[in-house]
Amino acid sequence: MASNGSSTVVDDTQTSLEKIKRQLASGSGKNLLQGPLLKRSETLRKWNERWVILDPTTGKMEYKMRRNEPAVKGKIIFDADSVIALSPVNFQGLPKYDGCCFYVGTPQKKDYFLCAETPGAARAWISTLHATQLVLRAHKEAVNSLSGSGSAKIGTVATVVAAANSTALEASKEIEAAMKISLRNALGTVLNRSPDGQMDDMTIMKETLRVKDEELQHLARELRARDSTIKEIAEKLSDTAEAAEAAASAAHMMDEQRRILCAEMERLRETSEKQLESAVVKVRGSEEKVLALTKEISQLIKQRDSAAQEAHMWRSELAKARERAVILEAAVVRAEEKVRTVESDAETRIKEAAQRESAALKEKQDLVTYVGALQAKLQRFIF
């Protein structure tokens, strides 16, 4: 049951993580800031005008040759630790770009040198890029918080994204103002280069109205696109908040499960230590018993050797007794022969011989009894 609960919590956390990643990566403020910038090429060190589009949710800057061109020329990818700063040096060289240059250091260790049309536009780009870095850092901390390795609150992601979007909106106004200044300068250059000399007021007014009309149409399209983007941002921020709450709940459940598992591991560790101590005590008792049995076996071996020596001694005694018995039997035979030879000579000596014979028989009996006792004793020692 505990494993099923843990797997459910992990699945919920993964779902919340994926949802937040999809929402942030789908572009809470995608393509929110765009405008013209001068970019220095890496090889020829030549300055080229590019239309740059910033995605605040991924730290990615795409640039094109021209604004209406569909193909992307290249990308500048940075992260929360990248160095982005306004340069005190005018890399471009022309005096009108003083205070307009800035650079971006990327994780790939590539430096990009860029110039805006006005110092205000350069500061607007810098502030938006810094706000985007805050979004990337908050996103990373939120993911780490769900993974159990961070301390940031997930709900701050939506706040940081909203702040970045607000900064980008303010920066868009500054960039639009810079574009207007550039347009006026370009219009002034065209008028100054008129082949017919000085133009009349009506012609200048018509040209100005045409340019203003195009600019107003462009601004209207931008406002409609921006309103649509703001609505989309509001919907996605609402979804992000719900996903953040679900992820926070899942993270809390994971912490509770982790606490329970830690307590169970501590209990198992204490049980294992107690079992180990008991096993050590039993091993020590077994070692003492083994030592006692070893001593007892040594004593029994000594007793066995002593019994073997005593048995050998009794075997020697038995052999001697057998020799004496053989000698006595021979003596009895000789005595019987002597009795038979002298029986006819003297009756008186018969009685004496009979007495001797009975004495000899008695002695024989004693010897046989003695030999039997020796054999029985020997058998007891042997078996």
N, C-alpha and C positions, 0 to 999 in steps of 0.2 A: 504493500500500500504506500509506503514512504517513497519507493522508487517511482511509482506511478505519479505521485504528487510532484516529485522533483522534475520528471520529464515534462509534465504539464506546464510547470512554471518556466522551464527552459524554453518550451515551444512558444509560450506567450511572450517571453522576452524577445525571442528571435523575431516573432511576428511584429512586435512593436518597433524593434530596431529597423527591420526592413521597411516598415511603413514610414518611419521618420526619414530614413535615407531616401526613399522614393519621393516623399513630399519635398524635402530640401533640394534633392538633385533635379526634380522636375522643374525647378525654377520659381521659387517664391517671388523673386524679382528679376527674372530672366530677361536679359537684354534691356535692363532698366536704364543703363547709362551708355550713350553712344555719341560719337562726335569725331571730328578730324584731329589727327595728331601727326606730327612729323616724326618718322622713325629712322634711326641711323642704321644702315645695313652693316652686317657683321664683317663682310669681306672688303668692300670698297670704301667703307666709311662715308657713304653717300647718303644724304638726307632725302627721304621719299615721303610724300604725303599719303597717309593711309586713313581709311575710315575704320575706327576701332569700336568694338562692342564689348562691354564688360558684363559678365554674369556674376552677380554678387554671391551666389550660393555655392559656386564651385571654385572660385578663384581663377577663372579662365578668361583670358582676353583674346578675342578673335579680331583679325584685321583683314580688310579687303583693299583692293586697288581703288575702287570707287564705291560710293554709298549704295547705288542701285545694282551693283554687281552681285549675282547670287553666289558665286564661288568664293570660298574663304582662302585667302592667301597664306595665312599662318596663324599660330596660336602662341600666346604667352601664358604659361601656367605657373602660378605662384601658390604659396601656402601661408599658414599663420606665422611662420618664422622667417619669411622672406624680408629682405631689406628694401623698403620703399621710401624714398625721401626726395624732397625738392633739392635740386643741385644749386649751390652758390655760383657755379661756373656756367657760363653760356657756351654749351657744347656746339651749338649751331653756328655761332660766330657773328650773325647779323645783330646789330644793336636792338632791333625791335623785339628780339627774343630774350632779352635780359630778364631774368626771373621767371622764365617760362619753361625751363628744362627740368626734367626729373628722370630718375632711373629706377629700374626694378631688378632686384636680384632674385633669381629663381632657384629652386632646389637642385636643378640640373647644373648649377654653378655657371649660368649664363647671365650676363648683364645686358639689359635693354635700355637704350638711351632714347628718350622721347621728348618732344617739345609741343606745348600747347600754343594757342594763338594769343592768349593773354596770360599775365600772371594769375589773375583770378581763376581762369579756366584750369591752369596747372594746379592751383591749390584745391580746386573742386575735384579734379581727378585723384589727387593725393588723399583727400579726406574720404572719398568713396572707397578707394583701395584699402585704406586703414579700416574702415567700417566692414569691408568684406573680410579682412583678416580676423576681425572679432567674430564674425559669423562662423568662419572656418574653425576658430579655436573653440567656440561654444558647441559647435556640432561635434568636434572631436571629444570634448569633455563629457558631453551627453552620452555619446556611445561608450566611452570608458566607464561612465557611471552605471550604465546598464550592464556592462560586462563585469562589474565588481572591482575595477581597478582605478576608479576616479571618484571625485567628491562633488562634482558640479551637479546642480539641479537641472533636470531636463526641461522644465518650464522656461528656463532662461533663453533657450534657443529661439523661441518665437519672439521674445522681446528684442533680442539682438538682431534678428532678421528684420523686424519692423523698423528698428533704428537705422539699419543699413539702407533699407528702402527709402526712409525719409531723407537720409543724407544724400542718396543718389538723386532723389527728386530735386533737392536744393541745388545739387551740383549740375543737374540738367539745365536749370535756369541760368546758371553762370555760363555754361557752355553755349547755350542758345544766344546769350548776350554777346559772347565772344564771336560766334558765327555772324551775328548781325554787324558787329564792328568790321569783321573781315569782309562781309558783303558790301558794306558802305565803302570800304577802302578799294575793293575791286571795282565798284561802280564808278568811284571817283577816277580811278586809273583809266577806265574805258572812256569816260567823258573827256579826260585830259588828252587822250590820244585820238580824238575825232579828226578826220581828215579835212573837214569843212571849216576848221577853225572853231570859234566859240559857237555853241549851240544855243538856240533860243529857249526861253523858259518853258514853253509848252512841250517841247521835245524832252527836256530834262524831267518835267513832271510826269509825262507819259512813261518814260523809262523807269522812273522811280516807282510809279504806281504798279507797273508790271512786276517789278522785282518784289515789291511789298505784297502784291497779290499772291505771287508764288510762295513767298515766305509764310503768309497767313494760311494758305492751303496746306502747306507742309505742317505748320503748327497745329491746324485742326486735325490732321491725320494723326499727329503725335499725341494730341490730347485724347482722341478717341481710343487709340491703342493703349494709352496710359490708364484711362478709366477702366478699360477691359482688364488690364493687368492688375489694377488695384482690387477689382472685384474678385478676380481669381486668387489674389494674395489673401484676401479676407477669408475666402472659403478654405483655402489650404491651411491658413493659420488656425482656423477653428478645428480642422481635422488634426493638425499637428498638436494642438492642446489636448485633444481627446487621446491621441496616441501617446502623448507624454504622460498623461494621467495613468493610462493602462500600463505603460512601461514602468512608471514609478511603483504602481501596485505590484506588478510582477517582480520588480527588484526587491520590494519589501518582503514578498513571499519567499524569494530566493534567500534573502538574509535570514529569515526565520528557519528555513530548511537547513541553511548552513549552520545556524546555531544549534539546532537539534542534532545534526550530524557530528558537530564538534563535541557536544555533550556525550553522545553515544561512543565516539572514539575515545574520550577521556575515561568513560566507564570501562570500556574494553581494555584500555591500557592498564588501569588499576587492577582489573581482574587478572590480566596476564602477569602483572608483577607479583600478585599474591600467589598465583599458581607456580610461578618460577621460584619464589621463596620456599613454598611447600616442597617442590621437587628437589631443591638444594638440600633441605633438611633430610628428606628421605634418602638422598644419595649419600649424605654424611653417615646416617644410620646404617646403610648398607655397607659402606666402607668399614665401619667399626665391626660389623658382624663378620665381614670377610677376614679382617685381621684376627678376630677371635677364633674363627674356624681354621685359619692358617696355623695359629699356635697349637690348637688342639690336634690338628693333623700331624704337626711335628712331634708332639708328645706320643701320639699313637705309633708313629714310625719308630721312635726310640724304644717304646715298649715291645713292638714287633721284633726289632733287632735283638733286644735282651732275651725275649722268649726263644728266638732262634738259637742264640748262643746256649741257653739252658737246655734246649732240646738236643743240641749237638753233644753237650756234656752227658746227658742221660743215654744217648745212643752209645757213647763210649763205655759207660758203665754197664750197659746191657750186653755189649760185646764181650766185656770182661767176664760178666756173670755166665754167659753162654760157654766161654772157654772153661771156666771152673766147673760148670755142669758136665761138660764133655769129659773133663779129667776125672770127675767123681764117678761118672758112669763107667769109665774104663777101670777105675779102682774097684767098683762093685763087681764088674765082670771078672777081674782077677781074683777078687775075694771068693766069688762063687766057684771058680775053678779050683782055687786052693781048698775050699770047703769040700768039694767033690773028691779031691785027691786025698785029703786027710780024714774024710768022714769014716773011712773004713779002719783007720788006725786007732782013733781014740774017741770013745763016747763022751768022755769028759770034755774033750775039746769041742764036741758038737754043740754042747750047751753054750760053751764060751763063744763058739763061732756063731751060734744062733743069736746070742746076745749082741755080738758085734754086728751081726747082720741086721738085727732089729734097730740097733743104734744107727747103722749106716742108712737103713731105710728111713728112719726118722729124720736123719740129717738131709737125706735126699728130698724127703717131703718138705722139710723147711726151705731147702734150696728152691724146690719147684714153686712153693708158695711165694718165696721171695722173688723168683723170676717172674711169676704171674703178676705180682704187685708192680714190679718194675715195668712189665709190658703194658699194664693198664695205665700206669702213670704216663708212660711214653705216648700211648694212644691219646690220652687227654691233651697233652701238649701239642701233639701233631694236629689233631682235629680241632 
